[in-house]
Every structure is written in C-alpha cells, then in structure tokens.
Amino acid sequence: MAEQKISICNLSEVFGMVEEQGQAASSGCGCKADTFTKERRDEGGRLIAIESGTDLHFCPLHAAAPEMYEVLKMLLKHYLQLADSGDCGLWDSSEEQEVIEVKALIAKIDGRES
C-alpha cells in the first residue's frame, strides 16, 4: 500500500485522501491514517465477510492536543483570577495581548467568535 505525504496536518484532508484513494496518508507532523481490509472466513475457508476501515495514528503533539486545550483554559482562568484580584498590582488583564490571543484561540477551538 503506497503512502502519500501532505505538508501540513489537516486530519480531514488526510482522511479524505484515504477515502478517495484507498491509500495510507500521513501529514508532515507524523499523524497518519491507514486503510485496512480484512477477510473473515469460516472453518471451511469460505469467505463470510470483508471488513474495511481506517486506523488513525496521531503524532505526540496532536494526541496531547485535547489535554493541552483543557490545561490552557485552566491556566487562563487561574491567571485572570490572580490578575484581577489586585494582589499583584492593578491592571486590566483583558487588554493584554497574550490574554486576547488565548481567548481568541479558545473561542476558535470552541467554534465561537472571539
């Protein structure tokens, strides 16, 4: 089975390539999708079923993404509570570029407008 490379990790693109071409596909990051076909036979050797599907294998970064997302939300919440408490001085944390970017990223991941 030939493996086809793509330059960036776009799992839907990888999956689409597998579905359209029936090939294994992998992204530049190490995420991979492999198609498989298995024959099931009875004791007499007669074909009783053909199963096929796709196995997805995530690179370490993308495998950790859901956990990183949850940790990022917790870190932002903790930071905002600390910044807004006044214990570290007085400033408007909502105007900080880092806070704005993290909030926008979380909104994007959640499928909301920032």
C-alpha positions as CSV (number, residue, x, y, z in Angstrom):
1,M,0.0,0.0,0.0
2,A,1.5,3.3,-1.0
3,E,1.9,6.1,1.5
4,Q,1.1,9.7,0.4
5,K,2.6,12.7,2.2
6,I,0.9,16.0,2.8
7,S,2.7,19.1,4.0
8,I,0.6,20.2,7.0
9,C,-1.6,18.3,9.5
10,N,-5.1,18.6,8.4
11,L,-6.7,15.4,9.6
12,S,-9.8,15.9,7.5
13,E,-7.6,16.2,4.4
14,V,-5.7,13.1,5.4
15,F,-8.9,11.2,6.0
16,G,-10.3,12.4,2.7
17,M,-7.2,11.3,0.8
18,V,-7.5,7.8,2.4
19,E,-11.2,7.6,1.5
20,E,-10.7,8.8,-2.1
21,Q,-7.6,7.0,-3.0
22,G,-7.7,4.0,-0.7
23,Q,-4.1,4.7,0.3
24,A,-2.3,5.3,3.6
25,A,-1.7,9.0,4.1
26,S,0.4,10.9,6.5
27,S,1.0,14.6,7.3
28,G,4.3,16.2,7.8
29,C,3.9,16.1,11.6
30,G,3.6,12.4,11.9
31,C,-0.2,11.9,12.1
32,K,-1.1,9.1,9.9
33,A,-4.2,7.3,8.5
34,D,-4.0,3.7,7.3
35,T,-6.8,1.9,5.5
36,F,-7.3,-1.8,6.0
37,T,-9.3,-4.6,4.6
38,K,-9.7,-7.9,6.5
39,E,-11.4,-11.0,5.2
40,R,-13.2,-13.3,7.7
41,R,-13.6,-16.9,6.7
42,D,-15.4,-19.8,8.3
43,E,-13.7,-23.0,9.4
44,G,-14.0,-24.4,5.8
45,G,-12.2,-21.4,4.4
46,R,-15.3,-19.8,2.8
47,L,-15.4,-16.0,2.8
48,I,-18.1,-14.8,5.1
49,A,-17.3,-11.1,5.5
50,I,-15.0,-8.4,4.3
51,E,-14.3,-5.6,6.8
52,S,-12.6,-2.4,5.9
53,G,-11.9,0.9,7.7
54,T,-9.3,3.5,8.6
55,D,-6.9,3.5,11.6
56,L,-5.8,6.9,12.7
57,H,-2.5,7.4,14.4
58,F,-1.8,10.8,15.9
59,C,1.7,12.3,16.4
60,P,2.5,13.1,20.1
61,L,1.6,16.8,19.7
62,H,-1.9,16.1,18.2
63,A,-2.5,13.2,20.6
64,A,-1.9,15.7,23.5
65,A,-4.0,18.5,22.0
66,P,-7.3,17.8,23.9
67,E,-5.4,17.8,27.2
68,M,-3.4,20.9,26.3
69,Y,-6.6,22.7,25.4
70,E,-8.1,21.9,28.9
71,V,-4.9,22.9,30.6
72,L,-4.8,26.2,28.6
73,K,-8.3,27.0,29.8
74,M,-7.4,26.3,33.4
75,L,-4.2,28.4,33.1
76,L,-6.1,31.3,31.6
77,K,-8.8,31.1,34.4
78,H,-6.1,31.0,37.1
79,Y,-4.1,33.9,35.6
80,L,-7.2,36.1,35.2
81,Q,-8.3,35.4,38.8
82,L,-4.8,36.3,40.0
83,A,-4.5,39.4,37.8
84,D,-8.0,40.6,38.7
85,S,-7.5,40.0,42.5
86,G,-5.3,43.1,42.8
87,D,-2.7,41.1,44.8
88,C,-0.1,41.6,42.1
89,G,-0.9,45.2,41.3
90,L,-3.7,46.8,39.4
91,W,-4.0,46.4,35.6
92,D,-6.7,45.4,33.2
93,S,-5.7,41.9,32.2
94,S,-8.3,41.9,29.4
95,E,-6.2,44.4,27.5
96,E,-3.0,42.2,27.5
97,Q,-2.2,40.8,24.0
98,E,-1.5,37.4,25.4
99,V,-4.9,37.2,27.1
100,I,-6.6,38.5,24.0
101,E,-4.8,35.8,21.8
102,V,-5.5,32.9,24.2
103,K,-9.2,33.9,24.5
104,A,-9.5,34.1,20.7
105,L,-7.8,30.7,20.3
106,I,-10.1,29.1,22.8
107,A,-13.1,30.7,21.1
108,K,-11.9,29.4,17.7
109,I,-11.4,25.8,19.1
110,D,-14.9,26.0,20.7
111,G,-16.3,27.2,17.3
112,R,-17.4,30.6,18.6
113,E,-16.5,34.1,17.5
114,S,-13.9,35.7,19.8
